[in-house]
Structure formats: C-alpha cells, structure tokens
Amino acid sequence: MKIAKNTVVTVHYKLSDAQGNLIEESQDPMVYLHGGYENTLPKIEEALDGKDAGFETTIQVEPEDAFGEYDPDLIKIEPRNRLPEPIEVGMQFEGTPDSTGGAEDSLIFTVTDIADDKVVLDGNHPLAGMALRFTLNVAEVRAASDEEISHGHVHGPHGHHDEIEGDEDDHFRSHPLH
C-alpha cells in the first residue's frame, strides 16, 4: 500500500542537526495519520507521500518548516513562588506568553535557570531556530479506520496520547518531559 491521505504510517527516524550531530533516534517508531492532520511536520508528509513500506530517505527541514525561528520575546522571568516546588532546570510547564492569553495561546515553557527567588522560563521549542535532518525509514503503511479519520489521529500503540489535564485558569500547569 502506498502512503496517501488517510493511511497510517509507521516510520523509524533519526533526527540530527544540520551538521549531522544526532539529536534523537526513535526507540519506538513514530505512527501518524497521513494527509494534513498535523500529526507530523508537513515536510515529512511531503517526502513520504506516495511511497511504500521499506522506503528510506534523509531530508533537511529549515526552521520555518520545523519548529520556527528562536523568539527572544518568549523568555520570561517569574517569581519562584509562582511555580511548584521542588523546581529544577529542565522542568516543563504549560502556560501563556502573558497573563491575558487564553488556552489557544498556550505554550510549553522550560525552566532554563533558577537564581534566588527568580526562575527563567523559555517558551521556545527546544529545536527552534535549528535546521534539522530527518532520516526516515517507512516500516508499515495501512488504511486508517473510520474512527481514526474522524478523530484525526491514530489509535493504538504509539498513536494515541492523553491530553494534558488541568484547571483552565492556571497560568502554569505542570507538563511531563518528552
């Protein structure tokens, strides 16, 4: 079966920076619903469209087509007492860029520094501003179920993820590391 709209694609990947330094190698394959459901980067879908299981390729994706350019305006300094304890560098929280933002403006902030009673939070994706190389190896292609198509994502192993739950009024909600 060829990769096309409404197929479920299982792909192993290696993610490197533009210089070839390995960032991540999949332990479990990525499984996504193909066809513009925003379950993976559009450039990955474009590279795999029309291909079969067994297809391998390496693509380079520029920042604007990956995780965006680095935005210094997404750095926040917050009073330590606004965040849960214990707090440490690398922890992540869901929050809004400013206190007036709604849930649709929610970002994941990573603690990058702690000094006395202040905490530095970075709302940029950790890979923002980087050109990335993806080595992709298609393991399997299957037709999506009607339920997967109606929900816009894959169900089953490696495909269905739980939503973050929490109080919508919280400025910051704890977020697990990925």
SVG drawing of the C-alpha trace seen along z (x, -y; Angstrom):
<svg xmlns="http://www.w3.org/2000/svg" viewBox="-16 -40 44 43">
<polyline fill="none" stroke="black" stroke-width="0.4" points="0.0,0.0 1.3,-3.5 1.3,-6.3 -1.7,-8.6 -4.3,-10.6 -6.0,-8.6 -3.2,-6.0 -1.5,-5.2 2.3,-5.3 4.8,-3.7 8.2,-5.2 11.5,-4.8 13.6,-8.0 16.8,-9.6 16.9,-13.3 20.1,-15.3 21.1,-18.9 22.3,-20.3 25.9,-19.3 24.9,-15.7 25.0,-15.6 22.5,-13.1 19.7,-14.7 17.3,-11.7 16.8,-8.3 13.4,-6.6 13.2,-3.8 9.6,-3.2 8.5,-4.1 6.5,-7.3 3.0,-6.3 0.9,-9.0 -2.2,-9.6 -1.1,-10.9 -3.0,-13.6 -2.7,-17.0 -3.9,-16.2 -0.9,-18.0 0.4,-14.8 3.9,-15.3 5.8,-18.0 4.3,-18.8 7.8,-18.4 7.9,-14.8 4.5,-14.1 5.6,-15.6 8.7,-13.4 6.8,-10.2 3.7,-10.8 3.2,-8.1 6.0,-5.9 5.8,-2.3 6.9,-0.4 10.7,0.1 11.3,-3.5 14.2,-5.3 15.2,-8.9 17.0,-11.8 15.5,-15.3 16.6,-18.6 13.9,-20.8 14.7,-24.5 13.5,-26.2 10.5,-27.9 9.2,-24.4 10.1,-22.8 9.8,-24.4 10.2,-28.1 12.8,-30.7 14.0,-31.4 11.9,-34.2 13.7,-36.1 10.3,-37.5 9.3,-34.0 11.8,-34.2 10.0,-35.0 11.3,-35.7 8.9,-34.6 8.9,-34.8 9.9,-31.4 6.8,-31.4 4.5,-31.3 5.8,-27.8 5.5,-24.5 8.3,-23.2 10.7,-21.5 11.7,-23.2 14.7,-22.4 16.3,-23.2 14.7,-21.2 11.2,-21.0 8.4,-22.0 5.1,-23.8 2.2,-24.8 1.4,-28.5 0.5,-31.5 3.1,-34.0 1.3,-36.7 -1.3,-36.7 -4.1,-37.8 -3.7,-34.9 -6.3,-32.2 -5.8,-28.4 -5.3,-28.7 -2.2,-30.8 -0.8,-28.1 2.9,-27.2 5.3,-24.8 7.8,-26.6 11.1,-25.0 13.0,-26.1 16.4,-27.2 17.8,-28.9 17.0,-29.4 18.5,-32.3 17.5,-33.0 13.8,-33.9 13.5,-34.1 13.0,-31.4 13.8,-31.8 11.3,-30.1 11.8,-29.7 8.6,-29.2 10.6,-28.4 10.6,-24.8 14.0,-23.3 14.7,-22.9 13.5,-26.4 15.9,-28.1 17.6,-24.9 17.7,-23.3 17.1,-19.6 17.9,-16.4 15.4,-13.5 16.5,-10.1 13.2,-8.3 12.6,-4.5 9.0,-3.5 8.2,-0.3 4.5,0.1 1.5,-1.5 -2.1,-0.6 -5.5,-2.1 -6.8,-4.2 -10.0,-3.2 -13.1,-5.4 -12.7,-6.3 -9.1,-7.3 -10.1,-9.5 -12.9,-11.1 -10.7,-11.8 -7.8,-13.0 -5.2,-10.8 -4.0,-7.2 -5.4,-4.9 -3.5,-2.1 0.2,-1.5 2.3,-4.7 -0.6,-6.6 -3.0,-7.9 -1.7,-10.3 -3.6,-11.6 -4.3,-15.3 -2.9,-17.4 -5.5,-17.9 -5.7,-20.8 -7.5,-23.9 -8.0,-26.2 -7.5,-29.2 -4.0,-28.1 -1.3,-30.4 1.1,-27.4 0.3,-23.8 2.9,-21.0 3.8,-19.3 5.7,-16.0 9.0,-15.9 9.0,-14.2"/>
</svg>
